[in-house]
Amino acid sequence: MSDTPDSAVRQYIEQHRVAFLDDLVEWLRIPSVSAQPEHATDVRRSADWLAAKLRETGFPTVEVWTTPGAPAVFAEWPSDDPDAPTVLVYGHHDVQPAALEDGWHSDPFEPRTDAGRLYARGAADDKGQVLFHTLGVRAHLAGTGRTTPAVHLKLLVEGEEESGSPNFRALVESAKDRLAADTVIVSDTGMWSPTTPTVCTGMRGLAECEVELHGPDQDIHSGSFGGAVPNPATVAARIAGSLHDADERVAIPGFYDDVTPLTDAERALFAKLPFDEAAWLATATSHATLGESGYSTLERIWARPTAEVNGIGGGYQGPGGKTIIPSSARLKLTFRLVAGQDPDVIEVAVSRWITDRIPDGVRFDISFAPSTRPCLTPLDHPALQSVVRAMSRAFDGQQILFTREGGSGPAADLQDVLGAPVLFLGISVPSDGWHAPNEKVEVDLLLKGVETAAHLWSDLATTN
């Protein structure tokens, strides 16, 4: 093997491959299921295990932070260069529930390796992608000859992501000074495919509401009163039916006012992805695409805001007929938001729009759940380009393309509270089956994540 920084990194990773995978298997055996109270001690055990491993890796500061729920782990390794930028890595150590009877081929908490794949709950989401940073920083030191990282490196690994991160924002706000960073790296995401390495550039935000509608004080006879008093179920249906216009655009005034538009460069890069719409529809168990006119399917789910009816109900739902005007009805709506949109502004617009559609004689209440802000890093951001270069080195010079995430997550809280750009470094692929039976991680890709992290810190140090 030639004597270059890249070859030194690969050699170090190969020499420590077995020990790294043994460590991961040990961690995966801990059933850190945050959603199940009976596993609370296991979630704590998982945090303690990670803290010990980070100390062993070389982090001089490692702490387990308690919250009203599950504990998080914080670690810090300052660079010996006082002017080095600060980077915060985010991930989570809790996992989804899993049981053999769910359809697993083996015990989900007894990891097994088969054909280069490691099967276990949390293998990809997110223990594997957290742990690769331990070997990554050691390989970084081996490749550069440094005794400390080229950046001031911090880690925050929460224990409640799979339960909706109910205490995460408060934790970040309370520890804002300790967590301060120039760049945030989220290692809780994935790539397009094993042969198409990609970097995610953003996630959508989320606003969600429930509308309760009340008409008559009780169910009443539709023959005696129908056509003469307002029907709350009809009102709910009309609200749902008028949510979109003929071009499938959200019909709420002002909804698109602050949307950051897709650039031509982004649209061109999305179009380079080998997207098979028929296969995507099969995965969606759906039979046709439908969405905002003028945008492709990928653009709709990654870069455009949406409104969805998640539930609608009211009146009689049993067998046969029951000729009534129901006393009440309800409607559940969610709005996926994109860069530029403020959930608080959207909630006001939604409330006003719904209020204008309520007739006299119908009492109503609109309640909103806690919202999530969208986050987006521009393609030309220097830190994003560092991630791209580091990943390209790990993937032997292959072109790195870009994706976004259609869903929402706690990454936006880090961006919002810390005021730092959020970048995504993940190597998981769709077949890894997050949250599903037989979750796995491709071992070779996991080691590509290690290699990317090993290169990233030096690149970020020279970019910032």
Sine and cosine of phi, psi and omega as CSV:
sin_phi,cos_phi,sin_psi,cos_psi,sin_omega,cos_omega
0.00,0.00,0.72,-0.70,-0.04,-1.00
-0.92,0.39,0.45,-0.89,-0.08,-1.00
-1.00,-0.03,0.99,0.13,0.03,-1.00
-0.74,-0.67,0.31,-0.95,0.06,-1.00
-0.81,0.58,-0.66,0.75,-0.01,-1.00
-0.90,0.43,-0.68,0.73,-0.02,-1.00
-0.93,0.37,-0.57,0.82,0.04,-1.00
-0.90,0.43,-0.63,0.77,0.05,-1.00
-0.89,0.45,-0.74,0.67,-0.02,-1.00
-0.90,0.44,-0.64,0.77,0.01,-1.00
-0.89,0.45,-0.68,0.73,0.01,-1.00
-0.89,0.46,-0.70,0.71,0.00,-1.00
-0.88,0.47,-0.68,0.73,-0.01,-1.00
-0.91,0.42,-0.62,0.78,0.00,-1.00
-0.92,0.40,-0.48,0.88,-0.07,-1.00
-0.94,-0.33,0.17,0.98,-0.04,-1.00
-0.85,0.53,-0.77,0.64,-0.09,-1.00
-0.90,0.43,-0.71,0.70,-0.01,-1.00
-0.89,0.45,-0.63,0.78,0.03,-1.00
-0.88,0.47,-0.73,0.68,-0.01,-1.00
-0.92,0.39,-0.57,0.82,0.08,-1.00
-0.89,0.46,-0.66,0.75,0.04,-1.00
-0.89,0.46,-0.70,0.72,-0.03,-1.00
-0.89,0.46,-0.68,0.73,0.03,-1.00
-0.86,0.51,-0.67,0.74,0.01,-1.00
-0.88,0.48,-0.68,0.73,-0.01,-1.00
-0.93,0.36,-0.63,0.77,-0.03,-1.00
-0.91,0.41,-0.36,0.93,0.02,-1.00
-0.95,0.32,-0.26,0.97,0.01,-1.00
-1.00,0.08,0.90,-0.43,-0.07,-1.00
-0.98,0.18,0.96,0.27,-0.11,-0.99
-0.99,0.13,0.91,0.41,-0.05,-1.00
-1.00,0.02,0.98,-0.21,-0.10,-0.99
-0.94,0.34,-0.40,0.92,-0.06,-1.00
-0.97,0.22,-0.24,0.97,-0.08,-1.00
-0.92,-0.39,0.91,-0.41,-0.07,-1.00
-0.81,0.58,-0.51,0.86,-0.02,-1.00
-0.92,0.38,-0.22,0.98,0.02,-1.00
-0.97,-0.25,0.25,0.97,-0.02,-1.00
-0.86,0.52,-0.66,0.76,0.01,-1.00
-0.93,0.37,-0.51,0.86,0.05,-1.00
-0.94,0.35,-0.61,0.79,0.05,-1.00
-0.90,0.44,-0.65,0.76,0.06,-1.00
-0.91,0.43,-0.66,0.76,0.02,-1.00
-0.89,0.46,-0.61,0.79,0.04,-1.00
-0.90,0.45,-0.69,0.72,0.03,-1.00
-0.89,0.46,-0.68,0.73,0.01,-1.00
-0.91,0.42,-0.63,0.78,0.01,-1.00
-0.88,0.47,-0.73,0.68,-0.02,-1.00
-0.90,0.44,-0.68,0.74,0.01,-1.00
-0.85,0.53,-0.70,0.72,0.02,-1.00
-0.89,0.45,-0.64,0.77,-0.02,-1.00
-0.93,0.37,-0.61,0.79,0.02,-1.00
-0.92,0.38,-0.61,0.80,0.09,-1.00
-0.90,0.44,-0.68,0.73,0.03,-1.00
-0.89,0.47,-0.58,0.82,0.01,-1.00
-0.90,0.43,-0.54,0.84,0.02,-1.00
0.74,-0.68,-0.06,1.00,0.01,-1.00
-0.90,0.43,0.86,-0.51,-0.04,-1.00
-0.96,0.27,-0.40,0.92,0.04,-1.00
-0.87,-0.48,0.88,-0.48,0.06,-1.00
-0.65,-0.76,0.79,-0.61,-0.03,-1.00
-0.67,-0.74,0.58,-0.81,0.16,-0.99
-0.99,-0.16,0.88,-0.47,-0.06,-1.00
-0.99,-0.13,0.83,-0.56,0.06,-1.00
-0.99,0.16,0.47,-0.88,0.10,-1.00
-0.71,-0.71,0.10,-0.99,0.12,-0.99
-0.88,0.47,-0.25,0.97,0.06,-1.00
-0.90,-0.44,-0.88,-0.48,-0.06,-1.00
-1.00,0.00,0.44,-0.90,-0.06,-1.00
-0.97,0.22,0.46,-0.89,0.12,-0.99
-0.93,-0.38,0.31,-0.95,0.02,-1.00
-0.88,-0.47,0.76,-0.65,0.06,-1.00
-0.88,-0.47,0.67,-0.74,0.06,-1.00
-0.63,-0.78,0.45,-0.89,-0.01,-1.00
-0.54,-0.84,0.69,-0.72,0.05,-1.00
-0.71,-0.71,0.99,-0.13,-0.04,-1.00
-0.93,0.37,0.52,-0.85,0.13,-0.99
-0.98,0.18,0.46,-0.89,0.08,-1.00
-0.98,0.21,-0.06,1.00,0.12,-0.99
-1.00,-0.07,0.95,-0.31,-0.07,-1.00
-0.90,0.44,-0.35,0.94,-0.01,-1.00
-1.00,-0.06,0.07,1.00,-0.02,-1.00
-0.92,0.40,0.55,-0.84,0.07,-1.00
-0.93,0.36,0.31,-0.95,0.02,-1.00
-0.96,-0.29,0.74,-0.67,-0.01,-1.00
-0.84,-0.54,0.75,-0.66,0.07,-1.00
-0.94,-0.34,0.83,-0.56,0.07,-1.00
-0.99,-0.14,0.76,-0.65,0.03,-1.00
-0.93,-0.37,0.62,-0.78,0.16,-0.99
-0.31,-0.95,-0.15,-0.99,0.05,-1.00
-0.62,-0.79,0.51,-0.86,-0.04,-1.00
-0.95,-0.31,-0.06,1.00,0.09,-1.00
-1.00,0.09,0.33,-0.95,-0.07,-1.00
-0.73,-0.69,0.24,-0.97,0.07,-1.00
-0.95,0.30,0.43,-0.90,0.12,-0.99
-0.85,0.52,0.49,-0.87,0.02,-1.00
-0.36,-0.93,0.64,-0.77,0.04,-1.00
-0.53,-0.85,0.48,-0.88,-0.04,-1.00
-0.82,0.58,-0.63,0.77,-0.06,-1.00
-0.94,0.33,-0.15,0.99,0.06,-1.00
-0.95,0.30,-0.20,0.98,-0.03,-1.00
0.87,-0.50,0.18,0.98,0.05,-1.00
-0.94,0.33,0.56,-0.83,0.04,-1.00
-0.99,0.15,-0.27,0.96,0.04,-1.00
-0.43,-0.90,0.14,-0.99,-0.01,-1.00
-0.82,0.57,0.85,-0.53,-0.05,-1.00
-0.90,0.43,-0.31,0.95,0.02,-1.00
-0.93,-0.36,0.33,0.94,0.18,-0.98
-0.82,-0.57,1.00,0.04,-0.15,-0.99
-0.84,0.54,0.58,-0.82,0.08,-1.00
-0.69,-0.73,0.52,-0.85,0.02,-1.00
-0.92,-0.39,0.73,-0.69,-0.01,-1.00
-0.53,-0.85,0.85,-0.53,0.06,-1.00
0.80,0.60,0.69,0.72,0.06,-1.00
0.98,0.20,0.23,0.97,0.00,-1.00
-0.85,-0.53,0.70,-0.71,0.03,-1.00
-0.97,-0.24,0.89,-0.45,-0.06,-1.00
-0.98,-0.19,0.80,-0.59,0.11,-0.99
0.03,-1.00,0.43,-0.90,0.11,-0.99
-0.92,0.38,0.81,-0.58,-0.02,-1.00
1.00,-0.08,-0.04,1.00,-0.04,-1.00
-0.85,0.52,-0.66,0.75,0.03,-1.00
-0.97,-0.24,-0.59,0.81,-0.13,-0.99
-0.87,-0.50,1.00,0.05,0.17,0.99
-0.64,-0.77,0.22,0.98,-0.12,-0.99
-0.90,0.43,-0.67,0.74,0.01,-1.00
-0.87,0.49,-0.65,0.76,-0.07,-1.00
-0.99,0.16,-0.29,0.96,0.17,-0.99
-0.99,0.17,-0.74,0.67,-0.13,-0.99
-0.92,0.38,-0.43,0.90,-0.03,-1.00
-0.89,0.45,-0.30,0.95,0.05,-1.00
-0.96,0.29,-0.40,0.92,0.05,-1.00
-0.93,0.37,-0.75,0.66,0.05,-1.00
-0.95,0.32,-0.54,0.84,-0.01,-1.00
-0.88,0.48,-0.69,0.72,-0.03,-1.00
-0.95,0.32,-0.57,0.82,0.05,-1.00
-0.93,0.38,-0.63,0.78,0.05,-1.00
-0.92,0.38,-0.58,0.82,0.08,-1.00
-0.86,0.51,-0.71,0.71,0.02,-1.00
-0.91,0.42,-0.65,0.76,0.00,-1.00
-0.90,0.43,-0.63,0.78,-0.06,-1.00
-0.97,0.25,-0.43,0.90,-0.07,-1.00
-0.96,-0.27,-0.24,0.97,-0.05,-1.00
0.98,0.22,0.19,0.98,-0.01,-1.00
-0.99,0.15,0.33,-0.95,0.12,-0.99
-0.96,-0.27,-0.20,0.98,0.11,-0.99
-0.70,-0.71,0.34,-0.94,0.01,-1.00
-0.89,0.46,0.39,-0.92,0.04,-1.00
-0.95,0.31,-0.24,0.97,0.08,-1.00
-0.84,-0.55,0.34,-0.94,0.19,-0.98
-0.96,0.27,0.95,-0.33,-0.16,-0.99
-0.98,-0.21,0.79,-0.61,0.07,-1.00
-0.82,-0.57,0.49,-0.87,0.10,-0.99
-0.79,-0.61,0.64,-0.77,0.17,-0.99
-0.75,-0.67,0.91,-0.41,-0.07,-1.00
-0.86,-0.51,0.96,-0.27,-0.10,-0.99
-1.00,0.10,0.22,-0.97,-0.05,-1.00
-0.89,-0.47,0.26,0.96,-0.07,-1.00
-0.71,-0.70,0.25,0.97,-0.06,-1.00
-0.87,0.49,-0.62,0.78,-0.03,-1.00
-0.97,0.25,-0.05,1.00,0.09,-1.00
-0.92,-0.39,0.31,0.95,0.06,-1.00
1.00,-0.01,0.15,0.99,0.03,-1.00
0.77,0.64,0.78,0.63,-0.11,-0.99
-0.90,0.43,-0.42,0.91,-0.04,-1.00
-0.93,-0.36,0.12,0.99,-0.16,-0.99
-0.94,0.34,-0.76,0.65,-0.05,-1.00
-0.87,0.49,-0.67,0.74,0.02,-1.00
-0.88,0.47,-0.61,0.79,0.04,-1.00
-0.89,0.45,-0.72,0.70,-0.01,-1.00
-0.90,0.44,-0.66,0.75,0.00,-1.00
-0.91,0.42,-0.64,0.77,-0.04,-1.00
-0.95,0.32,-0.45,0.89,-0.03,-1.00
-0.93,-0.37,0.46,0.89,-0.11,-0.99
-0.83,0.56,-0.68,0.74,-0.03,-1.00
-0.92,0.38,-0.65,0.76,0.01,-1.00
-0.92,0.39,-0.51,0.86,-0.09,-1.00
-1.00,-0.07,-0.06,1.00,-0.07,-1.00
-0.78,0.63,0.71,-0.70,-0.07,-1.00
-0.47,-0.89,0.39,-0.92,0.11,-0.99
-1.00,0.10,-0.46,0.89,-0.04,-1.00
-0.56,-0.83,0.61,-0.80,0.09,-1.00
-0.92,-0.40,0.76,-0.65,0.07,-1.00
-0.93,-0.35,0.87,-0.49,0.04,-1.00
-0.99,-0.17,0.89,-0.46,0.05,-1.00
-0.95,-0.31,0.92,0.39,0.03,-1.00
-0.52,-0.85,0.81,0.59,-0.08,-1.00
-0.42,-0.91,-0.20,-0.98,-0.09,-1.00
-0.55,-0.84,-0.14,-0.99,0.02,-1.00
-0.90,-0.44,0.19,-0.98,0.00,-1.00
-0.89,0.45,-0.76,0.65,-0.02,-1.00
-0.26,-0.97,0.19,-0.98,0.02,-1.00
-0.88,0.48,-0.45,0.90,-0.03,-1.00
-0.98,-0.20,-0.08,1.00,0.03,-1.00
-0.80,-0.60,1.00,0.10,0.00,-1.00
-0.93,0.37,0.68,-0.74,-0.05,-1.00
-0.65,-0.76,0.32,-0.95,0.12,-0.99
-0.86,-0.52,0.76,-0.64,0.07,-1.00
-0.98,0.20,0.68,-0.74,-0.03,-1.00
-0.94,-0.35,-0.09,1.00,0.00,-1.00
-0.01,-1.00,0.24,-0.97,0.06,-1.00
-0.75,-0.67,0.52,-0.86,0.06,-1.00
-0.98,0.22,0.39,-0.92,0.11,-0.99
-1.00,-0.05,-0.06,-1.00,-0.08,-1.00
-0.51,-0.86,0.74,-0.67,0.22,-0.98
-0.82,-0.58,0.67,-0.74,-0.02,-1.00
-0.62,-0.78,0.62,-0.78,-0.04,-1.00
-0.64,-0.77,0.34,-0.94,0.10,-1.00
-0.82,-0.58,0.72,-0.69,-0.02,-1.00
-0.91,-0.41,0.85,-0.52,0.07,-1.00
-0.97,-0.25,0.79,-0.62,-0.05,-1.00
-0.86,-0.51,0.72,-0.69,-0.02,-1.00
-0.75,-0.66,0.81,-0.58,0.03,-1.00
-0.94,-0.33,-0.95,-0.30,0.06,-1.00
-0.87,0.49,0.39,-0.92,-0.01,-1.00
-0.95,0.31,-0.22,0.98,0.09,-1.00
-0.43,-0.90,0.23,-0.97,0.10,-0.99
-0.87,0.49,0.68,-0.73,-0.03,-1.00
-0.76,-0.65,0.30,-0.95,-0.09,-1.00
-0.92,0.39,0.82,-0.57,-0.05,-1.00
-0.96,0.27,-0.36,0.93,0.06,-1.00
-0.97,0.23,-0.62,0.78,-0.04,-1.00
-0.98,0.18,-0.50,0.86,-0.14,-0.99
-0.82,-0.58,-0.22,0.97,-0.05,-1.00
-0.88,0.47,0.65,-0.76,-0.02,-1.00
0.99,0.10,-0.04,1.00,-0.04,-1.00
-0.81,-0.58,-0.18,0.98,0.06,-1.00
-0.71,-0.71,0.41,-0.91,-0.02,-1.00
-0.94,0.34,0.59,-0.81,-0.02,-1.00
-0.94,-0.33,0.91,-0.41,-0.06,-1.00
-0.89,0.45,-0.50,0.87,0.04,-1.00
-0.92,0.38,-0.62,0.79,0.07,-1.00
-0.90,0.43,-0.64,0.77,0.03,-1.00
-0.89,0.46,-0.69,0.72,0.03,-1.00
-0.87,0.49,-0.68,0.73,0.00,-1.00
-0.91,0.42,-0.63,0.78,0.00,-1.00
-0.92,0.38,-0.63,0.77,0.06,-1.00
-0.88,0.47,-0.74,0.67,0.01,-1.00
-0.89,0.46,-0.65,0.76,-0.06,-1.00
-0.95,0.31,-0.35,0.94,-0.03,-1.00
-0.97,-0.23,0.19,0.98,-0.05,-1.00
-0.93,0.37,-0.47,0.88,-0.01,-1.00
-0.81,-0.58,0.46,-0.89,0.09,-1.00
-1.00,-0.04,-0.15,-0.99,-0.08,-1.00
-0.92,0.39,-0.35,0.94,0.04,-1.00
-0.99,-0.12,0.24,0.97,0.00,-1.00
0.89,0.45,0.43,0.90,0.14,-0.99
-1.00,0.00,0.56,-0.83,0.03,-1.00
-0.91,0.42,0.78,-0.63,-0.17,-0.99
-1.00,0.03,0.08,1.00,-0.02,-1.00
-0.97,0.26,0.84,-0.54,-0.01,-1.00
-0.83,0.55,0.72,-0.70,0.03,-1.00
0.99,0.12,-0.04,1.00,-0.11,-0.99
-0.87,0.49,-0.60,0.80,-0.08,-1.00
-0.99,-0.15,0.07,1.00,-0.16,-0.99
-0.83,0.55,-0.64,0.77,-0.13,-0.99
-0.96,-0.29,0.17,0.99,-0.04,-1.00
-0.90,0.43,0.76,-0.65,0.12,-0.99
-0.98,0.22,0.90,-0.44,-0.10,-0.99
-0.95,0.31,0.44,-0.90,0.13,-0.99
-0.91,0.42,0.67,-0.75,0.09,-1.00
-1.00,0.09,0.33,-0.94,0.06,-1.00
-0.87,0.49,-0.59,0.81,0.00,-1.00
-0.90,0.43,-0.68,0.74,0.01,-1.00
-0.90,0.43,-0.68,0.73,0.00,-1.00
-0.89,0.45,-0.63,0.78,0.01,-1.00
-0.91,0.40,-0.64,0.77,0.00,-1.00
-0.95,0.32,-0.62,0.78,0.10,-0.99
-0.85,0.52,-0.65,0.76,-0.05,-1.00
-0.92,0.39,-0.34,0.94,0.02,-1.00
-0.97,0.25,-0.33,0.94,-0.02,-1.00
-0.92,0.38,0.65,-0.76,-0.03,-1.00
-0.98,0.22,0.96,0.28,-0.09,-1.00
-1.00,0.04,0.83,-0.55,0.04,-1.00
-0.96,-0.27,0.98,-0.19,-0.10,-0.99
-0.91,0.42,-0.58,0.81,0.02,-1.00
-0.90,0.44,-0.68,0.73,0.02,-1.00
-0.92,0.40,-0.62,0.78,0.04,-1.00
-0.89,0.46,-0.68,0.74,0.05,-1.00
-0.88,0.47,-0.62,0.79,0.02,-1.00
-0.90,0.43,-0.66,0.75,0.05,-1.00
-0.89,0.46,-0.59,0.81,0.01,-1.00
-0.98,0.21,-0.07,1.00,-0.10,-0.99
0.75,0.66,0.65,0.76,0.01,-1.00
-0.85,-0.52,0.17,-0.99,-0.20,-0.98
-0.86,-0.52,-0.04,1.00,0.06,-1.00
-0.25,-0.97,0.42,-0.91,0.11,-0.99
-1.00,-0.04,0.47,-0.89,0.03,-1.00
-0.39,-0.92,0.72,-0.69,0.02,-1.00
0.02,-1.00,-0.16,-0.99,-0.10,-1.00
-0.84,0.55,0.79,-0.61,-0.03,-1.00
-0.87,0.48,0.65,-0.76,0.07,-1.00
1.00,-0.08,0.05,1.00,-0.03,-1.00
-0.75,-0.66,0.54,-0.84,0.05,-1.00
-0.97,0.25,0.17,-0.98,0.01,-1.00
-0.87,0.50,-0.73,0.68,0.00,-1.00
-0.89,0.45,-0.64,0.76,0.02,-1.00
-0.90,0.44,-0.61,0.79,0.00,-1.00
-0.90,0.43,-0.66,0.75,-0.10,-0.99
-1.00,0.03,-0.22,0.97,-0.02,-1.00
-0.95,-0.32,-0.59,0.80,-0.25,-0.97
-0.79,-0.61,0.06,1.00,0.03,-1.00
-0.86,-0.51,0.58,-0.81,0.04,-1.00
-0.97,0.24,0.41,-0.91,-0.05,-1.00
-0.67,-0.74,0.27,-0.96,0.17,-0.99
-0.74,-0.68,0.73,-0.68,-0.02,-1.00
-0.74,-0.68,0.62,-0.79,0.17,-0.98
-1.00,0.05,0.93,-0.37,-0.02,-1.00
-1.00,0.00,-0.34,0.94,0.01,-1.00
-0.17,-0.99,0.57,-0.82,0.04,-1.00
-0.53,-0.85,0.70,-0.71,-0.05,-1.00
-0.33,-0.94,0.27,-0.96,0.03,-1.00
0.40,-0.91,0.56,-0.83,0.05,-1.00
0.98,0.20,-0.27,-0.96,-0.11,-0.99
-0.97,0.24,0.76,-0.66,-0.01,-1.00
-0.85,-0.53,0.07,1.00,-0.07,-1.00
-1.00,0.07,-0.05,-1.00,0.00,-1.00
-0.93,0.37,0.47,-0.88,0.01,-1.00
0.96,0.29,-0.20,-0.98,-0.05,-1.00
-0.96,-0.26,0.39,-0.92,0.12,-0.99
-0.51,-0.86,0.97,-0.23,-0.20,-0.98
-0.99,0.15,1.00,0.07,-0.05,-1.00
-0.76,-0.65,0.31,-0.95,0.37,-0.93
-0.98,-0.22,0.91,-0.42,-0.11,-0.99
-0.93,0.38,0.47,-0.88,0.01,-1.00
-0.95,0.31,-0.51,0.86,-0.11,-0.99
-0.53,-0.85,0.25,-0.97,0.09,-1.00
-0.44,-0.90,0.26,-0.96,-0.02,-1.00
-0.57,-0.82,0.36,-0.93,-0.07,-1.00
-0.57,-0.82,0.73,-0.68,0.07,-1.00
-0.90,-0.44,0.81,-0.59,-0.05,-1.00
-0.78,-0.62,0.59,-0.81,0.15,-0.99
-0.77,-0.63,0.49,-0.87,-0.02,-1.00
-0.76,-0.65,0.92,-0.38,0.12,-0.99
-0.99,0.13,0.77,-0.63,-0.14,-0.99
-0.91,-0.42,0.47,-0.88,-0.02,-1.00
-0.87,-0.49,0.09,-1.00,-0.07,-1.00
-0.77,0.63,0.69,-0.72,-0.02,-1.00
0.98,-0.18,-0.44,0.90,-0.04,-1.00
-1.00,0.07,0.65,-0.76,0.03,-1.00
-0.96,-0.30,0.87,-0.50,-0.01,-1.00
-0.81,0.58,-0.58,0.81,-0.01,-1.00
-0.90,0.44,-0.66,0.75,0.02,-1.00
-0.91,0.40,-0.66,0.75,-0.01,-1.00
-0.91,0.42,-0.65,0.76,0.00,-1.00
-0.88,0.47,-0.64,0.77,0.05,-1.00
-0.89,0.45,-0.70,0.72,-0.02,-1.00
-0.90,0.43,-0.65,0.76,0.02,-1.00
-0.90,0.43,-0.72,0.69,0.00,-1.00
-0.86,0.51,-0.69,0.72,-0.01,-1.00
-0.90,0.43,-0.69,0.73,-0.04,-1.00
-0.90,0.43,-0.69,0.73,0.03,-1.00
-0.91,0.41,-0.70,0.72,-0.02,-1.00
-0.84,0.54,-0.63,0.77,-0.01,-1.00
-0.92,0.40,-0.25,0.97,-0.06,-1.00
-0.96,-0.27,0.16,0.99,0.00,-1.00
-0.99,-0.13,0.86,-0.50,0.00,-1.00
-0.98,0.22,0.30,-0.95,0.12,-0.99
-0.83,0.55,0.57,-0.82,0.04,-1.00
1.00,-0.05,-0.08,1.00,0.07,-1.00
-0.90,-0.43,0.87,-0.50,0.10,-1.00
-1.00,0.04,0.55,-0.84,-0.07,-1.00
-0.52,-0.86,0.36,-0.93,0.07,-1.00
-0.64,-0.77,0.73,-0.68,0.04,-1.00
-0.90,-0.43,0.86,-0.52,0.02,-1.00
-0.84,-0.54,0.68,-0.74,-0.01,-1.00
-0.94,-0.35,0.66,-0.75,0.13,-0.99
-0.98,0.18,0.27,-0.96,0.08,-1.00
-0.82,0.57,0.68,-0.74,-0.10,-1.00
-0.99,-0.11,0.23,-0.97,0.07,-1.00
-0.81,-0.59,0.74,-0.68,0.00,-1.00
-0.99,0.10,0.51,-0.86,0.09,-1.00
-0.97,0.24,0.36,-0.93,0.11,-0.99
-0.66,-0.75,0.55,-0.83,-0.03,-1.00
-0.44,-0.90,0.72,-0.69,0.11,-0.99
-0.94,-0.33,0.84,-0.55,0.00,-1.00
-0.86,0.51,0.52,-0.86,-0.05,-1.00
-0.87,0.49,-0.48,0.88,-0.05,-1.00
-1.00,-0.05,0.17,0.99,0.01,-1.00
-0.91,0.41,0.75,-0.67,-0.06,-1.00
-0.84,0.55,-0.64,0.77,-0.02,-1.00
-0.92,0.39,-0.60,0.80,0.07,-1.00
-0.89,0.46,-0.65,0.76,0.03,-1.00
-0.90,0.44,-0.51,0.86,0.09,-1.00
-0.90,0.44,-0.70,0.72,0.03,-1.00
-0.88,0.48,-0.68,0.73,-0.01,-1.00
-0.88,0.47,-0.72,0.69,-0.01,-1.00
-0.90,0.44,-0.67,0.74,-0.01,-1.00
-0.90,0.45,-0.68,0.73,0.00,-1.00
-0.93,0.37,-0.62,0.78,0.02,-1.00
-0.88,0.47,-0.61,0.79,0.07,-1.00
-0.89,0.45,-0.66,0.75,0.01,-1.00
-0.92,0.39,-0.51,0.86,-0.02,-1.00
-0.98,-0.20,0.51,0.86,0.15,-0.99
0.84,0.54,0.67,0.74,0.10,-1.00
0.99,0.13,0.10,0.99,-0.01,-1.00
-0.91,0.42,0.57,-0.82,0.04,-1.00
-0.91,0.41,0.71,-0.70,0.03,-1.00
-0.99,-0.17,0.83,-0.55,0.03,-1.00
-0.99,-0.14,-0.05,-1.00,-0.13,-0.99
-0.80,-0.61,0.57,-0.82,0.12,-0.99
-0.74,-0.67,0.10,-1.00,0.27,-0.96
-0.76,-0.65,0.17,-0.98,0.07,-1.00
-0.97,-0.23,0.74,-0.67,0.03,-1.00
-0.97,0.24,-0.38,0.93,-0.02,-1.00
-1.00,0.07,-0.26,-0.97,-0.07,-1.00
-0.71,-0.70,0.41,-0.91,-0.01,-1.00
-0.31,-0.95,-0.06,-1.00,-0.08,-1.00
-0.97,0.26,-0.09,1.00,-0.01,-1.00
-0.83,0.56,-0.59,0.80,-0.03,-1.00
-0.90,0.44,-0.50,0.86,0.05,-1.00
-0.90,0.44,-0.62,0.78,0.03,-1.00
-0.90,0.43,-0.70,0.72,0.02,-1.00
-0.89,0.45,-0.68,0.73,-0.08,-1.00
-0.93,0.36,-0.73,0.69,-0.08,-1.00
-0.98,0.20,-0.67,0.74,-0.10,-1.00
-1.00,0.03,-0.30,0.95,0.00,-1.00
0.92,0.39,0.49,0.87,-0.02,-1.00
-0.89,-0.45,0.51,-0.86,0.05,-1.00
-0.91,0.41,0.62,-0.79,0.02,-1.00
-0.97,-0.25,0.82,-0.57,0.04,-1.00
-0.88,-0.47,0.44,-0.90,-0.09,-1.00
-0.89,-0.45,0.81,-0.59,0.08,-1.00
-0.81,-0.59,0.97,-0.24,0.02,-1.00
-0.61,-0.79,0.47,-0.88,-0.03,-1.00
-0.84,-0.54,0.08,1.00,0.01,-1.00
-0.94,0.34,0.48,-0.88,0.00,-1.00
-0.86,-0.50,0.35,-0.94,-0.10,-1.00
-0.81,0.58,-0.54,0.84,-0.03,-1.00
-0.95,0.31,-0.08,1.00,-0.01,-1.00
-0.94,0.35,-0.31,0.95,0.15,-0.99
0.93,0.36,0.77,0.63,0.07,-1.00
-0.83,0.56,0.71,-0.70,0.06,-1.00
0.95,0.33,-0.04,1.00,-0.08,-1.00
-0.97,-0.25,0.23,-0.97,0.15,-0.99
-0.88,0.48,0.51,-0.86,0.06,-1.00
0.89,0.45,0.60,0.80,0.14,-0.99
-0.82,0.57,0.62,-0.78,-0.01,-1.00
-0.52,-0.86,0.15,-0.99,0.15,-0.99
-0.71,-0.70,0.62,-0.79,0.07,-1.00
-0.98,0.20,0.89,-0.45,-0.13,-0.99
-0.87,0.49,-0.69,0.73,-0.01,-1.00
-0.89,0.46,-0.62,0.79,0.05,-1.00
-0.93,0.36,-0.61,0.79,0.05,-1.00
-0.85,0.52,-0.65,0.76,0.03,-1.00
-0.95,0.31,-0.46,0.89,0.15,-0.99
-0.91,0.42,-0.57,0.82,0.10,-1.00
-0.90,0.43,-0.67,0.75,0.08,-1.00
-0.84,0.54,-0.73,0.68,-0.05,-1.00
-0.91,0.42,-0.65,0.76,0.03,-1.00
-0.87,0.49,-0.73,0.69,0.02,-1.00
-0.88,0.48,-0.61,0.79,-0.01,-1.00
-0.89,0.46,-0.58,0.81,0.01,-1.00
-0.99,0.11,-0.44,0.90,-0.19,-0.98
-0.91,0.40,-0.64,0.77,-0.14,-0.99
-0.91,0.42,-0.64,0.77,0.04,-1.00
-0.91,0.40,-0.64,0.77,-0.02,-1.00
-0.91,0.41,-0.70,0.71,0.01,-1.00
-0.90,0.43,-0.56,0.83,-0.01,-1.00
-0.90,0.43,-0.54,0.84,-0.02,-1.00
-1.00,0.00,-0.30,0.95,-0.04,-1.00
-0.99,0.11,-0.63,0.77,-0.13,-0.99
-0.99,0.12,0.00,0.00,0.00,0.00
